[in-house]
Amino acid sequence: MHKATIVPKQKVVVNPLRVALSPRMSFSEEFSLLSDNDEELLTSPMEVDKMDIEKYKVTHHMTMEDQRDLLKARDQQLDMAEEFKKRSVKLRTTLEAEEQDQARRVEDGKVALSPWMSFSEEFSLLSDNDEELLTSPMEVVKMDIEKYKVTHDMTMEDQRDLLKARDQQLDMAEEFKKRSVKLRKTLEAEEQDQARRVEDGKVRLAAAEEEERKQKEQLVRMEAELSHLEQEMDHLREQDQESIALPEKKMAFQGAMREADCSRFHMKSRILYPMEGGSALITFEDEAVAQNIVRLRQHEVRLGECCISLEARPVEVLMPSHVEVTTHVCPRSILVSEVPKHVEESRLLDKLEIHFFKRQNHGGEVDKVDILHESGNVALTFAEDTVAKGLTDRQYHEVNMPDGKRYRVKVTPFLNGEITDLKTRVSVSARTVLLTGFPAIMDPEDLQDQLEIHFQKGSSGGGDIEAIAYNPLRQRALAIFENDCPAAGQ
C-alpha cells in the first residue's frame, strides 16, 4: 500500500513596495539656494523679476513632475495590492481544495483498511524502524493544516502590510495633492505679485526715464548757461583789458555829485549841413532873437533902391539819439601815453619808432606811427601780431629823447571801436535861422553885409549875430555845426 504524502507549498513572502519620495522644498527654501554672488549679479529690477519668473516655472515643473511620479507609484501600489488580493483569494481557494482533498484521502484511507485487521493491528505489521518513519495520516494532515495556516497567516500579514502601505501611499498622495494645490495657489499669488511688481517696475522705470530726460534737459540748459557765462567772462576779461588799455588821467573830486548814468557818454558835435543855392544861415547870440525871427517868418530887406522878400525857417538837423559802440583790442597796435609834451612832434614820433623797432627793446618792424592830437598820445602799428602783446605786458618803457634824457612812457593795448547800432532824431537849432528866397542881384559879399546890418537892428526884430553864411544861387556849400549848435537836447 502506498502512503500518501503531502508536500507543503513554499511560503510566499511579499515585501511591500517602499516608494522613496524626496521631500519637496518650500518656496522660501528653494530661493534660499541662491548664493550671495548670484544676488550681487542681479542688477536691475527687471532682471530680478525675469529670474524670479523662471524660478517659479522651474519649481512648478518640478512639482508637476513629482506629482506625476507619485500618481504613478500610487497606481503601481494599487495594481500590486490588487495582484496580491487575487493571489490571496487563489491561495485560499487552493488551500480549501487541498483541505477537501486531504479529507477525502483520509476517508479513502480508512476504507482501504482490512475488515479483519484493526487499525492498530495494521500498523503493528510494520517494523519498529518503519513505525519511526511513518506517522499516522491524521498527524500528516494536521501538520499540513498547520503549515497552510502559517502560510495563510503570513499571506494575510503581507496583505495587511500591503494595504497599510497602500493607505500610506494614498494618504501621501492626498497630502501631496493638497500641497500641490497649495503650491499652485502660492505660485498664482506669486505670479500676480510678480506681475504687480513688474507693472510697478515699469512705472518706476518710466518715471526714472522721465527724470533722466528732465535731467538731460537741465544739463543742456546748464551747459548753455555755462557757455553763456564763459562768453560773459571772456567779454568781461576783454573789458578788463580794455580798461587797462585806457590812458590814465589825473582827476580831483570837487564836491559836486549827480546821479550816475553808466549807459551814456558824451560826444563832440560836428554836423555837416548841406545848404541850397540862394539861402543863408544866421546864428544869433540870443535864442529869443532867433525864435522871434522864425515867428515873424516873412522879412523885407532893403538893398539900396530895391527890396527883397525873404522867408525865415528853423534849421532841422539829424542828431544821434542812441549809439552802441563795440570795442576790441587791436593785436598789432599799441597806445603810447605819458609822452613829453615839449618835444617836437616829428622828432617825438621818430624817437618812438626807433625805440620800438629794436629787438632788444622787445620791439619789431613798425608799419605806421600816428599821433592823436586831442589826447597827445601816439599809436604805433607793427607788421607782426606778436610784438604788441609783449610790449603791453611790460607796460612801462624808458625812451631816449632828442634832449638827451630818458623819459618813462606807458604802453597799453590799442582799442578799435565799431558802431554796431545808431539811432537818430530830428533836432531844431535854437539859435540858428535859415533864410531863403535870395535872387542873384548883387555881389555875395555885399549881400551878406547887408543881411548882417538888417538882422542886427532891433526894429527888424533882430539882435547880435554870432555867425552868418550866404550861399549864392546855383552853388553848393556845407555848413558845419559844432559844440552847442544845434542846441543839445532839442
C-alpha positions as CSV (number, residue, x, y, z in Angstrom):
1,M,0.0,0.0,0.0
2,H,1.3,3.4,-0.9
3,K,1.5,6.1,1.6
4,A,0.1,9.4,0.6
5,T,2.3,12.3,1.4
6,I,1.5,15.9,1.1
7,V,4.3,18.3,0.3
8,P,3.6,21.8,1.6
9,K,3.9,24.7,-0.8
10,Q,6.7,27.2,-0.4
11,K,5.9,30.1,1.8
12,V,5.3,33.2,-0.3
13,V,6.6,36.3,1.3
14,V,5.8,39.6,-0.3
15,N,7.6,42.7,0.8
16,P,5.7,45.8,0.5
17,L,7.0,48.3,-2.0
18,R,8.6,51.3,-0.5
19,V,8.5,54.3,-2.7
20,A,11.1,56.8,-1.8
21,L,9.7,60.2,-2.3
22,S,12.0,63.1,-2.0
23,P,10.5,65.8,0.3
24,R,9.6,69.0,-1.5
25,M,11.4,72.1,-0.8
26,S,9.3,75.0,0.4
27,F,9.1,78.2,-1.7
28,S,11.4,80.1,0.6
29,E,13.9,77.2,0.9
30,E,14.2,76.9,-2.8
31,F,15.0,80.5,-3.3
32,S,17.4,80.5,-0.4
33,L,19.7,78.3,-2.6
34,L,20.8,81.5,-4.4
35,S,24.3,82.4,-3.3
36,D,25.4,85.9,-2.3
37,N,27.4,86.1,-5.6
38,D,24.2,85.4,-7.6
39,E,22.4,88.1,-5.7
40,E,25.1,90.5,-6.4
41,L,24.8,89.7,-10.1
42,L,21.1,90.7,-10.1
43,T,21.3,94.4,-11.1
44,S,18.2,95.8,-12.5
45,P,14.7,95.2,-11.1
46,M,13.6,93.8,-14.5
47,E,16.3,91.2,-14.5
48,V,15.4,90.1,-10.9
49,D,11.7,89.8,-11.9
50,K,12.6,87.7,-15.0
51,M,14.8,85.4,-12.9
52,D,12.0,85.0,-10.3
53,I,9.6,84.1,-13.1
54,E,12.0,81.5,-14.4
55,K,12.5,80.0,-10.9
56,Y,8.7,79.9,-10.4
57,K,8.4,78.0,-13.7
58,V,11.1,75.5,-12.7
59,T,9.5,75.0,-9.3
60,H,6.1,74.4,-10.9
61,H,7.6,72.0,-13.4
62,M,9.3,70.0,-10.6
63,T,6.1,69.9,-8.6
64,M,4.1,68.6,-11.5
65,E,6.9,66.0,-12.2
66,D,6.8,64.8,-8.6
67,Q,3.0,64.7,-8.7
68,R,3.1,62.5,-11.8
69,D,5.7,60.2,-10.2
70,L,3.6,60.0,-7.0
71,L,0.5,59.1,-9.0
72,K,2.4,56.5,-11.0
73,A,3.7,55.0,-7.7
74,R,0.2,55.0,-6.3
75,D,-1.1,53.2,-9.4
76,Q,1.7,50.7,-9.1
77,Q,0.8,50.1,-5.4
78,L,-2.8,49.7,-6.3
79,D,-2.0,47.3,-9.0
80,M,0.3,45.3,-6.7
81,A,-2.4,45.3,-4.0
82,E,-4.9,44.0,-6.4
83,E,-2.5,41.4,-7.6
84,F,-1.8,40.2,-4.0
85,K,-5.5,40.2,-3.3
86,K,-6.1,37.9,-6.3
87,R,-3.2,35.7,-5.3
88,S,-4.6,35.6,-1.7
89,V,-8.0,34.6,-3.0
90,K,-6.4,32.0,-5.3
91,L,-4.3,30.7,-2.4
92,R,-7.3,30.5,-0.1
93,T,-9.2,28.6,-2.8
94,T,-6.2,26.2,-3.3
95,L,-5.9,25.6,0.5
96,E,-9.6,24.9,0.8
97,A,-9.4,22.5,-2.2
98,E,-6.4,20.7,-0.7
99,E,-8.1,20.5,2.7
100,Q,-11.1,18.9,1.0
101,D,-8.8,16.6,-1.0
102,Q,-6.9,15.7,2.2
103,A,-10.1,14.9,4.0
104,R,-11.2,12.8,1.1
105,R,-7.9,10.9,1.1
106,V,-8.2,10.4,4.8
107,E,-11.6,8.9,4.3
108,D,-10.3,6.7,1.4
109,G,-7.5,5.6,3.7
110,K,-10.0,4.4,6.3
111,V,-12.0,2.5,3.8
112,A,-8.9,0.8,2.5
113,L,-8.1,-0.9,5.8
114,S,-8.9,-4.6,6.0
115,P,-12.1,-5.6,7.9
116,W,-10.4,-8.3,9.9
117,M,-7.5,-6.1,10.8
118,S,-7.8,-3.2,13.1
119,F,-6.1,-0.1,12.6
120,S,-3.6,-0.8,15.3
121,E,-3.0,-4.3,14.0
122,E,-2.3,-3.0,10.5
123,F,0.3,-0.7,11.7
124,S,1.7,-3.4,14.0
125,L,2.8,-5.3,11.0
126,L,5.4,-2.7,10.4
127,S,8.7,-3.0,11.9
128,D,9.9,-0.7,14.6
129,N,12.0,1.2,12.1
130,D,9.1,1.6,9.8
131,E,7.0,2.9,12.6
132,E,9.6,5.6,13.3
133,L,9.5,6.7,9.7
134,L,5.7,6.7,9.3
135,T,3.2,8.7,11.2
136,S,-0.4,8.5,11.2
137,P,-2.4,10.2,8.3
138,M,-4.1,12.4,10.8
139,E,-0.8,13.7,12.1
140,V,0.3,14.4,8.5
141,V,-3.0,16.2,7.8
142,K,-2.6,18.2,11.0
143,M,0.9,19.2,10.0
144,D,-0.2,20.3,6.6
145,I,-3.0,22.2,8.1
146,E,-0.7,23.9,10.4
147,K,1.7,24.7,7.5
148,Y,-1.2,26.1,5.5
149,K,-2.3,28.2,8.5
150,V,1.2,29.6,8.9
151,T,1.3,30.3,5.1
152,H,-2.2,31.9,5.3
153,D,-1.3,33.9,8.3
154,M,1.9,35.2,6.6
155,T,-0.1,35.9,3.5
156,M,-2.7,37.9,5.4
157,E,0.1,39.7,7.3
158,D,1.7,40.6,4.0
159,Q,-1.7,41.7,2.7
160,R,-2.3,43.8,5.7
161,D,1.2,45.3,5.3
162,L,0.4,45.9,1.7
163,L,-2.9,47.5,2.4
164,K,-1.2,49.7,5.1
165,A,1.4,50.7,2.6
166,R,-1.3,51.4,0.1
167,D,-3.2,53.5,2.6
168,Q,0.0,55.3,3.4
169,Q,0.6,55.9,-0.3
170,L,-2.9,57.2,-0.7
171,D,-2.5,59.5,2.3
172,M,0.8,60.7,1.0
173,A,-0.8,61.2,-2.5
174,E,-3.6,63.2,-0.9
175,E,-1.1,65.2,1.1
176,F,0.9,65.9,-2.0
177,K,-2.2,66.8,-3.8
178,K,-3.1,69.3,-1.1
179,R,0.5,70.6,-1.2
180,S,0.3,70.8,-4.9
181,V,-2.9,72.8,-4.8
182,K,-1.5,75.0,-2.1
183,L,1.7,75.4,-4.1
184,R,-0.3,76.2,-7.2
185,K,-2.2,78.9,-5.3
186,T,1.1,80.2,-3.9
187,L,2.5,80.3,-7.4
188,E,-0.5,82.1,-8.8
189,A,-0.3,84.6,-5.9
190,E,3.4,85.0,-6.6
191,E,2.7,85.4,-10.3
192,Q,0.1,88.0,-9.5
193,D,2.5,89.7,-7.1
194,Q,5.3,89.4,-9.7
195,A,3.0,90.9,-12.4
196,R,2.2,93.7,-10.0
197,R,5.9,94.2,-9.2
198,V,6.6,94.2,-13.0
199,E,4.0,96.9,-13.5
200,D,5.4,98.9,-10.6
201,G,8.8,98.4,-12.1
202,K,7.6,99.7,-15.4
203,V,6.0,102.7,-13.7
204,R,9.2,103.3,-11.8
205,L,11.3,102.8,-15.0
206,A,9.1,105.3,-16.9
207,A,9.4,107.7,-14.0
208,A,13.2,107.2,-14.0
209,E,13.3,107.7,-17.8
210,E,11.3,110.9,-17.4
211,E,13.5,112.1,-14.6
212,E,16.5,111.2,-16.8
213,R,15.1,113.2,-19.7
214,K,14.5,116.2,-17.4
215,Q,18.0,115.9,-16.0
216,K,19.4,115.8,-19.6
217,E,17.3,118.9,-20.5
218,Q,18.5,120.6,-17.3
219,L,22.1,119.6,-18.2
220,V,21.7,121.0,-21.7
221,R,20.3,124.3,-20.2
222,M,23.1,124.4,-17.6
223,E,25.7,123.8,-20.3
224,A,24.2,126.6,-22.4
225,E,24.2,128.8,-19.3
226,L,27.8,127.8,-18.6
227,S,28.7,128.6,-22.2
228,H,26.9,132.0,-21.8
229,L,28.7,132.7,-18.6
230,E,32.0,131.8,-20.2
231,Q,31.3,134.2,-23.0
232,E,30.4,136.9,-20.5
233,M,33.6,136.2,-18.6
234,D,35.6,136.5,-21.8
235,H,33.8,139.7,-22.5
236,L,34.5,141.0,-19.0
237,R,38.1,139.9,-19.4
238,E,38.3,141.9,-22.6
239,Q,36.7,144.8,-20.9
240,D,39.2,144.5,-18.1
241,Q,42.0,144.5,-20.7
242,E,40.3,147.5,-22.4
243,S,40.1,149.3,-19.1
244,I,43.8,148.6,-18.6
245,A,44.4,149.9,-22.1
246,L,42.8,153.3,-21.4
247,P,45.4,156.0,-20.6
248,E,45.5,157.3,-17.1
249,K,44.1,160.7,-16.3
250,K,44.6,162.6,-13.1
251,M,41.3,163.7,-11.6
252,A,40.3,165.5,-8.4
253,F,36.9,165.4,-6.7
254,Q,35.4,169.0,-6.4
255,G,32.4,168.1,-4.2
256,A,29.7,168.1,-6.9
257,M,27.6,165.0,-7.1
258,R,24.9,163.8,-9.6
259,E,23.1,160.6,-10.4
260,A,25.4,158.2,-12.3
261,D,24.3,157.0,-15.7
262,C,26.8,154.4,-17.0
263,S,24.9,153.8,-20.2
264,R,25.6,157.3,-21.6
265,F,28.7,159.0,-22.9
266,H,29.5,162.5,-24.3
267,M,30.1,163.3,-27.9
268,K,31.5,166.4,-29.5
269,S,29.1,167.5,-32.2
270,R,30.3,168.2,-35.7
271,I,27.4,168.2,-38.1
272,L,27.6,168.9,-41.8
273,Y,24.5,170.7,-43.1
274,P,24.0,171.0,-46.9
275,M,22.9,174.5,-48.0
276,E,20.8,175.1,-51.0
277,G,21.6,177.8,-53.5
278,G,20.1,181.1,-52.7
279,S,20.0,180.6,-48.9
280,A,21.7,181.9,-45.8
281,L,22.3,180.8,-42.3
282,I,22.4,183.3,-39.4
283,T,23.3,182.3,-35.8
284,F,22.3,184.8,-33.1
285,E,23.8,185.1,-29.7
286,D,20.4,185.0,-28.1
287,E,17.9,182.2,-28.6
288,A,14.9,184.5,-28.1
289,V,16.0,186.6,-31.1
290,A,16.3,183.6,-33.3
291,Q,12.8,182.4,-32.2
292,N,11.4,185.9,-32.9
293,I,12.9,185.9,-36.5
294,V,11.3,182.5,-37.1
295,R,8.0,183.6,-35.7
296,L,7.9,186.7,-38.0
297,R,8.6,184.3,-40.9
298,Q,8.5,187.0,-43.8
299,H,11.1,189.7,-43.8
300,E,11.6,192.6,-46.2
301,V,15.3,193.6,-46.7
302,R,16.1,196.8,-48.5
303,L,19.2,196.6,-50.7
304,G,19.8,200.2,-51.9
305,E,17.0,201.2,-54.2
306,C,15.3,197.7,-54.3
307,C,13.8,195.5,-51.7
308,I,13.8,191.6,-51.5
309,S,11.4,189.4,-49.6
310,L,13.0,186.6,-47.5
311,E,11.4,183.7,-45.6
312,A,12.8,182.6,-42.2
313,R,12.6,178.9,-41.2
314,P,14.1,176.9,-38.4
315,V,17.1,174.7,-39.1
316,E,16.4,171.0,-38.7
317,V,19.4,168.6,-38.4
318,L,19.7,164.9,-37.6
319,M,21.3,164.2,-34.2
320,P,22.2,160.7,-32.8
321,S,19.9,159.6,-30.1
322,H,21.3,156.1,-29.4
323,V,24.8,154.9,-30.2
324,E,26.2,151.5,-29.4
325,V,30.0,151.1,-29.9
326,T,31.8,147.7,-29.7
327,T,35.5,147.9,-28.8
328,H,38.2,145.3,-29.2
329,V,41.9,145.2,-28.7
330,C,44.0,145.6,-31.9
331,P,46.6,142.7,-31.9
332,R,49.1,144.7,-33.9
333,S,48.9,148.2,-32.4
334,I,49.8,149.8,-29.1
335,L,49.0,153.2,-27.5
336,V,51.9,155.2,-26.0
337,S,50.8,157.7,-23.4
338,E,52.6,160.0,-20.8
339,V,54.9,161.2,-23.6
340,P,56.8,164.5,-23.1
341,K,54.8,167.5,-24.4
342,H,57.7,169.8,-25.0
343,V,59.3,167.6,-27.7
344,E,58.6,168.5,-31.3
345,E,56.0,166.2,-32.9
346,S,58.1,164.8,-35.8
347,R,61.1,164.1,-33.6
348,L,59.0,162.6,-30.9
349,L,57.5,160.2,-33.5
350,D,60.9,159.3,-34.9
351,K,62.4,158.5,-31.4
352,L,59.4,156.3,-30.5
353,E,59.6,154.5,-33.9
354,I,63.4,153.9,-33.4
355,H,63.0,152.7,-29.8
356,F,60.1,150.2,-30.5
357,F,61.8,149.0,-33.7
358,K,64.7,147.5,-31.8
359,R,64.6,143.8,-30.8
360,Q,66.5,144.4,-27.6
361,N,63.5,146.6,-26.5
362,H,61.2,143.7,-27.4
363,G,60.0,145.6,-30.5
364,G,59.7,144.8,-34.1
365,E,59.2,146.3,-37.6
366,V,56.9,149.4,-37.3
367,D,54.3,149.7,-40.0
368,K,52.7,153.0,-39.1
369,V,53.0,155.8,-36.4
370,D,50.2,158.3,-35.7
371,I,49.7,161.0,-33.1
372,L,46.3,161.6,-31.6
373,H,46.3,165.4,-31.3
374,E,43.3,165.6,-28.9
375,S,45.0,163.5,-26.2
376,G,48.6,163.9,-27.3
377,N,49.1,160.1,-27.3
378,V,50.8,158.1,-30.0
379,A,49.5,155.0,-31.8
380,L,52.1,152.5,-33.3
381,T,51.1,149.7,-35.6
382,F,53.6,146.8,-36.1
383,A,53.9,144.4,-39.1
384,E,53.8,141.3,-36.8
385,D,50.9,140.3,-34.5
386,T,53.1,139.1,-31.6
387,V,55.1,142.3,-30.9
388,A,52.3,144.4,-29.4
389,K,51.4,141.7,-26.7
390,G,55.0,141.6,-25.4
391,L,55.2,145.4,-25.2
392,T,51.9,145.8,-23.3
393,D,52.8,143.1,-20.8
394,R,55.9,145.1,-19.8
395,Q,53.7,148.4,-19.8
396,Y,56.4,151.0,-18.8
397,H,59.4,151.7,-21.1
398,E,62.4,154.1,-20.9
399,V,62.8,156.0,-24.2
400,N,65.6,158.3,-25.3
401,M,64.5,161.8,-26.4
402,P,66.3,164.4,-28.5
403,D,67.2,166.4,-25.4
404,G,69.4,163.5,-24.3
405,K,67.2,162.5,-21.4
406,R,65.3,159.2,-20.9
407,Y,61.6,159.5,-20.4
408,R,59.3,156.9,-18.9
409,V,56.3,156.3,-21.2
410,K,53.3,153.9,-20.7
411,V,52.4,151.3,-23.3
412,T,48.8,149.9,-23.3
413,P,46.7,147.9,-25.8
414,F,45.2,150.0,-28.6
415,L,41.4,149.8,-28.8
416,N,39.4,149.9,-32.0
417,G,35.8,150.9,-31.9
418,E,33.0,150.0,-34.2
419,I,29.4,151.4,-34.2
420,T,27.0,148.5,-34.0
421,D,23.8,150.4,-33.5
422,L,22.9,154.0,-34.4
423,K,19.5,155.8,-33.9
424,T,18.9,159.4,-34.9
425,R,16.4,162.0,-34.2
426,V,15.4,165.4,-35.8
427,S,16.7,168.3,-33.8
428,V,15.9,172.0,-34.3
429,S,18.7,174.5,-33.7
430,A,17.8,177.0,-31.0
431,R,20.0,179.9,-32.2
432,T,20.3,179.4,-36.0
433,V,17.8,180.5,-38.6
434,L,17.6,179.6,-42.3
435,L,16.8,182.4,-44.8
436,T,15.6,181.5,-48.4
437,G,14.4,183.4,-51.4
438,F,17.6,185.3,-52.4
439,P,17.7,186.5,-56.0
440,A,21.0,186.9,-57.9
441,I,21.1,190.7,-57.9
442,M,24.4,191.7,-56.3
443,D,27.8,190.6,-55.1
444,P,27.6,187.8,-52.4
445,E,29.9,189.6,-50.0
446,D,27.9,192.9,-50.3
447,L,24.7,191.0,-49.9
448,Q,26.0,189.2,-46.7
449,D,27.0,192.5,-45.2
450,Q,23.5,194.0,-45.9
451,L,21.9,190.9,-44.3
452,E,24.0,191.3,-41.2
453,I,23.1,195.0,-40.9
454,H,19.4,194.3,-41.3
455,F,19.1,191.5,-38.8
456,Q,21.1,193.3,-36.2
457,K,18.5,196.1,-36.0
458,G,16.1,195.8,-33.1
459,S,13.4,197.4,-35.4
460,S,13.7,194.4,-37.7
461,G,13.2,192.0,-34.7
462,G,16.9,191.1,-34.8
463,G,19.9,191.2,-32.4
464,D,23.5,190.4,-32.0
465,I,24.8,188.0,-34.7
466,E,27.4,185.4,-33.9
467,A,27.9,183.9,-37.4
468,I,26.4,184.3,-40.9
469,A,26.9,182.3,-44.1
470,Y,25.4,183.1,-47.5
471,N,25.4,180.6,-50.5
472,P,24.5,182.2,-53.9
473,L,22.2,180.7,-56.5
474,R,23.4,177.7,-58.4
475,Q,26.2,176.9,-55.9
476,R,26.6,174.1,-53.3
477,A,28.0,174.5,-49.9
478,L,28.2,172.7,-46.5
479,A,27.6,174.4,-43.2
480,I,29.4,172.9,-40.1
481,F,27.6,172.9,-36.8
482,E,29.9,172.3,-33.7
483,N,29.6,172.3,-29.9
484,D,26.1,173.6,-28.9
485,C,24.9,174.3,-32.5
486,P,22.3,173.0,-32.7
487,A,21.4,173.1,-29.0
488,A,21.7,169.8,-27.2
489,G,18.6,168.3,-26.0
490,Q,16.4,169.9,-28.6
